[in-house]
Amino acid sequence: MKRVTLLLCFMFVAAIAAKQSAVPSIPVTEEDVPVQYVAVDLGTLGGRESQAVAVNDRGQMVGWSRTADDKTHAFLWTESRGMIDLGTLGGGRSQAKDVNDRGQVVGGSQTASGGYHAVLWQVTKQGEGVPR
């Protein structure tokens, strides 16, 4: 009986060793490593909600946010300055839709007469307006 038990134990250990050596070594690639993200709250322009819609290669983001008086304004967000209100063309709402790597922002805005026009927001001079 001892011989049978000993023989079975030996066969079991041998089978495990054979199985482990038969498993091929697979190199780990970037696709195999799980990606982790961290949510960053960009804030608002004083209202209850905001939405980012585009980001450029410099990490600048654009979108829209509610203001304290519940208007919708376009914004540009940068790491150094946070959320910047881009204003409107005199009406109550605007929305930024995209931003290029020069910091130029495109979108639309309501005018004082109620129409809605395409807008390009850009820096007027180095250090003034939208950050470069």
CNS distance restraints for C-alpha pairs under 8 A (distance, minus, plus):
assign (resid   1 and name CA) (resid   5 and name CA) 6.33 0.50 0.50
assign (resid   2 and name CA) (resid   6 and name CA) 5.99 0.50 0.50
assign (resid   3 and name CA) (resid   7 and name CA) 5.91 0.50 0.50
assign (resid   4 and name CA) (resid   8 and name CA) 6.07 0.50 0.50
assign (resid   5 and name CA) (resid   9 and name CA) 6.18 0.50 0.50
assign (resid   6 and name CA) (resid  10 and name CA) 6.20 0.50 0.50
assign (resid   7 and name CA) (resid  11 and name CA) 6.16 0.50 0.50
assign (resid   8 and name CA) (resid  12 and name CA) 6.09 0.50 0.50
assign (resid   9 and name CA) (resid  13 and name CA) 6.23 0.50 0.50
assign (resid  10 and name CA) (resid  14 and name CA) 6.08 0.50 0.50
assign (resid  11 and name CA) (resid  15 and name CA) 6.05 0.50 0.50
assign (resid  12 and name CA) (resid  16 and name CA) 6.35 0.50 0.50
assign (resid  13 and name CA) (resid  17 and name CA) 6.21 0.50 0.50
assign (resid  14 and name CA) (resid  18 and name CA) 6.11 0.50 0.50
assign (resid  15 and name CA) (resid  19 and name CA) 6.11 0.50 0.50
assign (resid  16 and name CA) (resid  20 and name CA) 6.16 0.50 0.50
assign (resid  17 and name CA) (resid  21 and name CA) 6.25 0.50 0.50
assign (resid  18 and name CA) (resid  22 and name CA) 6.19 0.50 0.50
assign (resid  19 and name CA) (resid  23 and name CA) 6.66 0.50 0.50
assign (resid  28 and name CA) (resid  32 and name CA) 6.01 0.50 0.50
assign (resid  28 and name CA) (resid  33 and name CA) 7.54 0.50 0.50
assign (resid  29 and name CA) (resid  33 and name CA) 6.94 0.50 0.50
assign (resid  42 and name CA) (resid  77 and name CA) 7.44 0.50 0.50
assign (resid  42 and name CA) (resid  82 and name CA) 7.22 0.50 0.50
assign (resid  42 and name CA) (resid  83 and name CA) 6.95 0.50 0.50
assign (resid  43 and name CA) (resid  50 and name CA) 7.25 0.50 0.50
assign (resid  43 and name CA) (resid  83 and name CA) 7.21 0.50 0.50
assign (resid  44 and name CA) (resid  48 and name CA) 7.06 0.50 0.50
assign (resid  44 and name CA) (resid  49 and name CA) 6.23 0.50 0.50
assign (resid  44 and name CA) (resid  50 and name CA) 5.60 0.50 0.50
assign (resid  44 and name CA) (resid  65 and name CA) 5.63 0.50 0.50
assign (resid  44 and name CA) (resid  66 and name CA) 6.70 0.50 0.50
assign (resid  44 and name CA) (resid  67 and name CA) 7.31 0.50 0.50
assign (resid  44 and name CA) (resid  83 and name CA) 7.19 0.50 0.50
assign (resid  45 and name CA) (resid  50 and name CA) 7.98 0.50 0.50
assign (resid  45 and name CA) (resid  65 and name CA) 5.89 0.50 0.50
assign (resid  45 and name CA) (resid  66 and name CA) 6.07 0.50 0.50
assign (resid  45 and name CA) (resid  67 and name CA) 4.84 0.50 0.50
assign (resid  45 and name CA) (resid  68 and name CA) 6.91 0.50 0.50
assign (resid  45 and name CA) (resid  83 and name CA) 7.15 0.50 0.50
assign (resid  45 and name CA) (resid  84 and name CA) 7.92 0.50 0.50
assign (resid  45 and name CA) (resid  85 and name CA) 6.88 0.50 0.50
assign (resid  46 and name CA) (resid  66 and name CA) 6.77 0.50 0.50
assign (resid  46 and name CA) (resid  67 and name CA) 4.80 0.50 0.50
assign (resid  46 and name CA) (resid  68 and name CA) 4.45 0.50 0.50
assign (resid  47 and name CA) (resid  65 and name CA) 7.07 0.50 0.50
assign (resid  47 and name CA) (resid  66 and name CA) 4.47 0.50 0.50
assign (resid  47 and name CA) (resid  67 and name CA) 4.34 0.50 0.50
assign (resid  47 and name CA) (resid  68 and name CA) 4.45 0.50 0.50
assign (resid  47 and name CA) (resid  69 and name CA) 7.19 0.50 0.50
assign (resid  47 and name CA) (resid  70 and name CA) 6.08 0.50 0.50
assign (resid  48 and name CA) (resid  66 and name CA) 6.25 0.50 0.50
assign (resid  48 and name CA) (resid  67 and name CA) 7.82 0.50 0.50
assign (resid  48 and name CA) (resid  68 and name CA) 7.94 0.50 0.50
assign (resid  49 and name CA) (resid  65 and name CA) 5.90 0.50 0.50
assign (resid  49 and name CA) (resid  66 and name CA) 5.66 0.50 0.50
assign (resid  50 and name CA) (resid  63 and name CA) 7.49 0.50 0.50
assign (resid  50 and name CA) (resid  64 and name CA) 5.63 0.50 0.50
assign (resid  50 and name CA) (resid  65 and name CA) 3.92 0.50 0.50
assign (resid  50 and name CA) (resid  66 and name CA) 6.15 0.50 0.50
assign (resid  51 and name CA) (resid  63 and name CA) 5.54 0.50 0.50
assign (resid  51 and name CA) (resid  64 and name CA) 5.52 0.50 0.50
assign (resid  51 and name CA) (resid  65 and name CA) 6.32 0.50 0.50
assign (resid  52 and name CA) (resid  61 and name CA) 6.47 0.50 0.50
assign (resid  52 and name CA) (resid  62 and name CA) 5.48 0.50 0.50
assign (resid  52 and name CA) (resid  63 and name CA) 4.21 0.50 0.50
assign (resid  52 and name CA) (resid  64 and name CA) 6.60 0.50 0.50
assign (resid  53 and name CA) (resid  61 and name CA) 7.44 0.50 0.50
assign (resid  53 and name CA) (resid  62 and name CA) 5.99 0.50 0.50
assign (resid  53 and name CA) (resid  63 and name CA) 4.95 0.50 0.50
assign (resid  53 and name CA) (resid  96 and name CA) 7.80 0.50 0.50
assign (resid  53 and name CA) (resid  97 and name CA) 6.23 0.50 0.50
assign (resid  53 and name CA) (resid  98 and name CA) 7.15 0.50 0.50
assign (resid  54 and name CA) (resid  61 and name CA) 5.65 0.50 0.50
assign (resid  54 and name CA) (resid  62 and name CA) 5.52 0.50 0.50
assign (resid  54 and name CA) (resid  63 and name CA) 6.84 0.50 0.50
assign (resid  54 and name CA) (resid  97 and name CA) 6.60 0.50 0.50
assign (resid  54 and name CA) (resid  98 and name CA) 5.26 0.50 0.50
assign (resid  54 and name CA) (resid  99 and name CA) 6.67 0.50 0.50
assign (resid  55 and name CA) (resid  59 and name CA) 6.01 0.50 0.50
assign (resid  55 and name CA) (resid  60 and name CA) 5.54 0.50 0.50
assign (resid  55 and name CA) (resid  61 and name CA) 4.33 0.50 0.50
assign (resid  55 and name CA) (resid  62 and name CA) 6.55 0.50 0.50
assign (resid  55 and name CA) (resid  98 and name CA) 7.28 0.50 0.50
assign (resid  55 and name CA) (resid  99 and name CA) 6.55 0.50 0.50
assign (resid  56 and name CA) (resid  60 and name CA) 5.62 0.50 0.50
assign (resid  56 and name CA) (resid  61 and name CA) 6.72 0.50 0.50
assign (resid  56 and name CA) (resid  99 and name CA) 6.05 0.50 0.50
assign (resid  56 and name CA) (resid 100 and name CA) 5.75 0.50 0.50
assign (resid  56 and name CA) (resid 101 and name CA) 5.68 0.50 0.50
assign (resid  57 and name CA) (resid 101 and name CA) 6.12 0.50 0.50
assign (resid  58 and name CA) (resid 101 and name CA) 6.29 0.50 0.50
assign (resid  59 and name CA) (resid  78 and name CA) 6.95 0.50 0.50
assign (resid  59 and name CA) (resid  79 and name CA) 7.57 0.50 0.50
assign (resid  60 and name CA) (resid  76 and name CA) 6.90 0.50 0.50
assign (resid  60 and name CA) (resid  77 and name CA) 5.63 0.50 0.50
assign (resid  60 and name CA) (resid  78 and name CA) 4.93 0.50 0.50
assign (resid  60 and name CA) (resid  79 and name CA) 7.41 0.50 0.50
assign (resid  60 and name CA) (resid  99 and name CA) 7.56 0.50 0.50
assign (resid  60 and name CA) (resid 103 and name CA) 7.45 0.50 0.50
assign (resid  61 and name CA) (resid  76 and name CA) 5.70 0.50 0.50
assign (resid  61 and name CA) (resid  77 and name CA) 5.00 0.50 0.50
assign (resid  61 and name CA) (resid  78 and name CA) 6.72 0.50 0.50
assign (resid  61 and name CA) (resid  99 and name CA) 7.17 0.50 0.50
assign (resid  62 and name CA) (resid  74 and name CA) 7.28 0.50 0.50
assign (resid  62 and name CA) (resid  75 and name CA) 5.50 0.50 0.50
assign (resid  62 and name CA) (resid  76 and name CA) 4.55 0.50 0.50
assign (resid  62 and name CA) (resid  77 and name CA) 6.15 0.50 0.50
assign (resid  62 and name CA) (resid  96 and name CA) 5.75 0.50 0.50
assign (resid  62 and name CA) (resid  97 and name CA) 6.75 0.50 0.50
assign (resid  62 and name CA) (resid  98 and name CA) 6.42 0.50 0.50
assign (resid  62 and name CA) (resid  99 and name CA) 6.62 0.50 0.50
assign (resid  62 and name CA) (resid 105 and name CA) 7.54 0.50 0.50
assign (resid  63 and name CA) (resid  74 and name CA) 5.73 0.50 0.50
assign (resid  63 and name CA) (resid  75 and name CA) 5.58 0.50 0.50
assign (resid  63 and name CA) (resid  76 and name CA) 6.97 0.50 0.50
assign (resid  63 and name CA) (resid  95 and name CA) 6.12 0.50 0.50
assign (resid  63 and name CA) (resid  96 and name CA) 4.82 0.50 0.50
assign (resid  63 and name CA) (resid  97 and name CA) 6.13 0.50 0.50
assign (resid  63 and name CA) (resid  98 and name CA) 7.82 0.50 0.50
assign (resid  64 and name CA) (resid  72 and name CA) 6.38 0.50 0.50
assign (resid  64 and name CA) (resid  73 and name CA) 5.44 0.50 0.50
assign (resid  64 and name CA) (resid  74 and name CA) 4.37 0.50 0.50
assign (resid  64 and name CA) (resid  75 and name CA) 5.58 0.50 0.50
assign (resid  64 and name CA) (resid  94 and name CA) 7.32 0.50 0.50
assign (resid  64 and name CA) (resid  95 and name CA) 5.13 0.50 0.50
assign (resid  64 and name CA) (resid  96 and name CA) 6.23 0.50 0.50
assign (resid  65 and name CA) (resid  72 and name CA) 5.53 0.50 0.50
assign (resid  65 and name CA) (resid  73 and name CA) 5.50 0.50 0.50
assign (resid  65 and name CA) (resid  74 and name CA) 6.47 0.50 0.50
assign (resid  65 and name CA) (resid  75 and name CA) 6.87 0.50 0.50
assign (resid  66 and name CA) (resid  70 and name CA) 5.35 0.50 0.50
assign (resid  66 and name CA) (resid  71 and name CA) 5.39 0.50 0.50
assign (resid  66 and name CA) (resid  72 and name CA) 4.59 0.50 0.50
assign (resid  66 and name CA) (resid  73 and name CA) 6.35 0.50 0.50
assign (resid  67 and name CA) (resid  71 and name CA) 5.25 0.50 0.50
assign (resid  67 and name CA) (resid  72 and name CA) 6.28 0.50 0.50
assign (resid  67 and name CA) (resid  73 and name CA) 6.91 0.50 0.50
assign (resid  71 and name CA) (resid  92 and name CA) 5.73 0.50 0.50
assign (resid  71 and name CA) (resid  93 and name CA) 5.91 0.50 0.50
assign (resid  72 and name CA) (resid  92 and name CA) 6.84 0.50 0.50
assign (resid  72 and name CA) (resid  93 and name CA) 4.63 0.50 0.50
assign (resid  72 and name CA) (resid  94 and name CA) 6.01 0.50 0.50
assign (resid  72 and name CA) (resid  95 and name CA) 7.27 0.50 0.50
assign (resid  73 and name CA) (resid  85 and name CA) 6.61 0.50 0.50
assign (resid  73 and name CA) (resid  86 and name CA) 6.85 0.50 0.50
assign (resid  73 and name CA) (resid  87 and name CA) 5.89 0.50 0.50
assign (resid  73 and name CA) (resid  88 and name CA) 6.79 0.50 0.50
assign (resid  73 and name CA) (resid  92 and name CA) 7.77 0.50 0.50
assign (resid  73 and name CA) (resid  93 and name CA) 5.31 0.50 0.50
assign (resid  73 and name CA) (resid  94 and name CA) 4.68 0.50 0.50
assign (resid  73 and name CA) (resid  95 and name CA) 5.91 0.50 0.50
assign (resid  74 and name CA) (resid  85 and name CA) 6.25 0.50 0.50
assign (resid  74 and name CA) (resid  86 and name CA) 5.39 0.50 0.50
assign (resid  74 and name CA) (resid  87 and name CA) 6.45 0.50 0.50
assign (resid  74 and name CA) (resid  88 and name CA) 7.67 0.50 0.50
assign (resid  74 and name CA) (resid  93 and name CA) 7.78 0.50 0.50
assign (resid  74 and name CA) (resid  94 and name CA) 5.09 0.50 0.50
assign (resid  74 and name CA) (resid  95 and name CA) 4.21 0.50 0.50
assign (resid  74 and name CA) (resid  96 and name CA) 4.85 0.50 0.50
assign (resid  74 and name CA) (resid 107 and name CA) 7.93 0.50 0.50
assign (resid  75 and name CA) (resid  83 and name CA) 6.26 0.50 0.50
assign (resid  75 and name CA) (resid  84 and name CA) 5.33 0.50 0.50
assign (resid  75 and name CA) (resid  85 and name CA) 4.78 0.50 0.50
assign (resid  75 and name CA) (resid  86 and name CA) 5.24 0.50 0.50
assign (resid  75 and name CA) (resid  87 and name CA) 7.90 0.50 0.50
assign (resid  75 and name CA) (resid  95 and name CA) 7.53 0.50 0.50
assign (resid  75 and name CA) (resid  96 and name CA) 6.51 0.50 0.50
assign (resid  76 and name CA) (resid  83 and name CA) 5.81 0.50 0.50
assign (resid  76 and name CA) (resid  84 and name CA) 5.19 0.50 0.50
assign (resid  76 and name CA) (resid  85 and name CA) 6.87 0.50 0.50
assign (resid  76 and name CA) (resid  86 and name CA) 6.94 0.50 0.50
assign (resid  76 and name CA) (resid  96 and name CA) 7.88 0.50 0.50
assign (resid  76 and name CA) (resid 105 and name CA) 7.83 0.50 0.50
assign (resid  76 and name CA) (resid 130 and name CA) 7.77 0.50 0.50
assign (resid  77 and name CA) (resid  81 and name CA) 7.07 0.50 0.50
assign (resid  77 and name CA) (resid  82 and name CA) 5.06 0.50 0.50
assign (resid  77 and name CA) (resid  83 and name CA) 4.29 0.50 0.50
assign (resid  77 and name CA) (resid  84 and name CA) 5.99 0.50 0.50
assign (resid  78 and name CA) (resid  82 and name CA) 5.07 0.50 0.50
assign (resid  78 and name CA) (resid  83 and name CA) 6.74 0.50 0.50
assign (resid  84 and name CA) (resid 130 and name CA) 7.98 0.50 0.50
assign (resid  86 and name CA) (resid 121 and name CA) 7.46 0.50 0.50
assign (resid  87 and name CA) (resid  94 and name CA) 7.05 0.50 0.50
assign (resid  88 and name CA) (resid  92 and name CA) 6.92 0.50 0.50
assign (resid  88 and name CA) (resid  93 and name CA) 6.16 0.50 0.50
assign (resid  88 and name CA) (resid  94 and name CA) 5.48 0.50 0.50
assign (resid  88 and name CA) (resid 109 and name CA) 5.47 0.50 0.50
assign (resid  88 and name CA) (resid 110 and name CA) 6.52 0.50 0.50
assign (resid  88 and name CA) (resid 111 and name CA) 7.24 0.50 0.50
assign (resid  89 and name CA) (resid  94 and name CA) 7.99 0.50 0.50
assign (resid  89 and name CA) (resid 109 and name CA) 5.84 0.50 0.50
assign (resid  89 and name CA) (resid 110 and name CA) 5.95 0.50 0.50
assign (resid  89 and name CA) (resid 111 and name CA) 4.74 0.50 0.50
assign (resid  89 and name CA) (resid 112 and name CA) 6.71 0.50 0.50
assign (resid  90 and name CA) (resid 110 and name CA) 6.82 0.50 0.50
assign (resid  90 and name CA) (resid 111 and name CA) 4.91 0.50 0.50
assign (resid  90 and name CA) (resid 112 and name CA) 4.39 0.50 0.50
assign (resid  91 and name CA) (resid 109 and name CA) 7.22 0.50 0.50
assign (resid  91 and name CA) (resid 110 and name CA) 4.61 0.50 0.50
assign (resid  91 and name CA) (resid 111 and name CA) 4.46 0.50 0.50
assign (resid  91 and name CA) (resid 112 and name CA) 4.42 0.50 0.50
assign (resid  91 and name CA) (resid 113 and name CA) 7.26 0.50 0.50
assign (resid  91 and name CA) (resid 114 and name CA) 6.36 0.50 0.50
assign (resid  92 and name CA) (resid 110 and name CA) 6.36 0.50 0.50
assign (resid  92 and name CA) (resid 111 and name CA) 7.90 0.50 0.50
assign (resid  92 and name CA) (resid 112 and name CA) 7.97 0.50 0.50
assign (resid  93 and name CA) (resid 109 and name CA) 5.89 0.50 0.50
assign (resid  93 and name CA) (resid 110 and name CA) 5.50 0.50 0.50
assign (resid  94 and name CA) (resid 107 and name CA) 7.47 0.50 0.50
assign (resid  94 and name CA) (resid 108 and name CA) 5.56 0.50 0.50
assign (resid  94 and name CA) (resid 109 and name CA) 3.96 0.50 0.50
assign (resid  94 and name CA) (resid 110 and name CA) 6.09 0.50 0.50
assign (resid  95 and name CA) (resid 107 and name CA) 5.55 0.50 0.50
assign (resid  95 and name CA) (resid 108 and name CA) 5.50 0.50 0.50
assign (resid  95 and name CA) (resid 109 and name CA) 6.42 0.50 0.50
assign (resid  96 and name CA) (resid 105 and name CA) 6.55 0.50 0.50
assign (resid  96 and name CA) (resid 106 and name CA) 5.74 0.50 0.50
assign (resid  96 and name CA) (resid 107 and name CA) 4.21 0.50 0.50
assign (resid  96 and name CA) (resid 108 and name CA) 6.58 0.50 0.50
assign (resid  97 and name CA) (resid 105 and name CA) 7.41 0.50 0.50
assign (resid  97 and name CA) (resid 106 and name CA) 5.77 0.50 0.50
assign (resid  97 and name CA) (resid 107 and name CA) 4.75 0.50 0.50
assign (resid  97 and name CA) (resid 108 and name CA) 7.86 0.50 0.50
assign (resid  98 and name CA) (resid 105 and name CA) 5.75 0.50 0.50
assign (resid  98 and name CA) (resid 106 and name CA) 5.48 0.50 0.50
assign (resid  98 and name CA) (resid 107 and name CA) 6.89 0.50 0.50
assign (resid  99 and name CA) (resid 103 and name CA) 5.97 0.50 0.50
assign (resid  99 and name CA) (resid 104 and name CA) 5.53 0.50 0.50
assign (resid  99 and name CA) (resid 105 and name CA) 4.43 0.50 0.50
assign (resid  99 and name CA) (resid 106 and name CA) 6.48 0.50 0.50
assign (resid 100 and name CA) (resid 104 and name CA) 5.59 0.50 0.50
assign (resid 100 and name CA) (resid 105 and name CA) 6.81 0.50 0.50
assign (resid 102 and name CA) (resid 132 and name CA) 6.18 0.50 0.50
assign (resid 103 and name CA) (resid 122 and name CA) 6.83 0.50 0.50
assign (resid 103 and name CA) (resid 123 and name CA) 7.74 0.50 0.50
assign (resid 103 and name CA) (resid 130 and name CA) 7.08 0.50 0.50
assign (resid 103 and name CA) (resid 131 and name CA) 6.85 0.50 0.50
assign (resid 103 and name CA) (resid 132 and name CA) 5.48 0.50 0.50
assign (resid 104 and name CA) (resid 120 and name CA) 6.88 0.50 0.50
assign (resid 104 and name CA) (resid 121 and name CA) 5.86 0.50 0.50
assign (resid 104 and name CA) (resid 122 and name CA) 4.77 0.50 0.50
assign (resid 104 and name CA) (resid 123 and name CA) 7.40 0.50 0.50
assign (resid 105 and name CA) (resid 120 and name CA) 5.68 0.50 0.50
assign (resid 105 and name CA) (resid 121 and name CA) 5.03 0.50 0.50
assign (resid 105 and name CA) (resid 122 and name CA) 6.46 0.50 0.50
assign (resid 106 and name CA) (resid 118 and name CA) 7.47 0.50 0.50
assign (resid 106 and name CA) (resid 119 and name CA) 5.63 0.50 0.50
assign (resid 106 and name CA) (resid 120 and name CA) 4.62 0.50 0.50
assign (resid 106 and name CA) (resid 121 and name CA) 6.32 0.50 0.50
assign (resid 107 and name CA) (resid 118 and name CA) 5.84 0.50 0.50
assign (resid 107 and name CA) (resid 119 and name CA) 5.29 0.50 0.50
assign (resid 107 and name CA) (resid 120 and name CA) 6.71 0.50 0.50
assign (resid 108 and name CA) (resid 116 and name CA) 6.58 0.50 0.50
assign (resid 108 and name CA) (resid 117 and name CA) 5.41 0.50 0.50
assign (resid 108 and name CA) (resid 118 and name CA) 4.34 0.50 0.50
assign (resid 108 and name CA) (resid 119 and name CA) 5.07 0.50 0.50
assign (resid 109 and name CA) (resid 116 and name CA) 5.39 0.50 0.50
assign (resid 109 and name CA) (resid 117 and name CA) 5.43 0.50 0.50
assign (resid 109 and name CA) (resid 118 and name CA) 6.52 0.50 0.50
assign (resid 109 and name CA) (resid 119 and name CA) 6.56 0.50 0.50
assign (resid 110 and name CA) (resid 114 and name CA) 5.81 0.50 0.50
assign (resid 110 and name CA) (resid 115 and name CA) 5.47 0.50 0.50
assign (resid 110 and name CA) (resid 116 and name CA) 4.25 0.50 0.50
assign (resid 110 and name CA) (resid 117 and name CA) 6.32 0.50 0.50
assign (resid 111 and name CA) (resid 115 and name CA) 5.28 0.50 0.50
assign (resid 111 and name CA) (resid 116 and name CA) 6.03 0.50 0.50
assign (resid 111 and name CA) (resid 117 and name CA) 7.11 0.50 0.50
assign (resid 121 and name CA) (resid 130 and name CA) 7.64 0.50 0.50
assign (resid 122 and name CA) (resid 129 and name CA) 7.23 0.50 0.50
assign (resid 122 and name CA) (resid 130 and name CA) 6.06 0.50 0.50
assign (resid 123 and name CA) (resid 127 and name CA) 7.96 0.50 0.50
assign (resid 123 and name CA) (resid 128 and name CA) 6.31 0.50 0.50
assign (resid 123 and name CA) (resid 129 and name CA) 5.01 0.50 0.50
assign (resid 123 and name CA) (resid 130 and name CA) 4.97 0.50 0.50
assign (resid 123 and name CA) (resid 131 and name CA) 6.75 0.50 0.50
assign (resid 123 and name CA) (resid 132 and name CA) 7.03 0.50 0.50
assign (resid 124 and name CA) (resid 128 and name CA) 6.38 0.50 0.50
assign (resid 124 and name CA) (resid 129 and name CA) 6.28 0.50 0.50
assign (resid 125 and name CA) (resid 129 and name CA) 7.32 0.50 0.50
assign (resid 126 and name CA) (resid 132 and name CA) 7.45 0.50 0.50
assign (resid 127 and name CA) (resid 131 and name CA) 6.65 0.50 0.50
assign (resid 127 and name CA) (resid 132 and name CA) 7.70 0.50 0.50
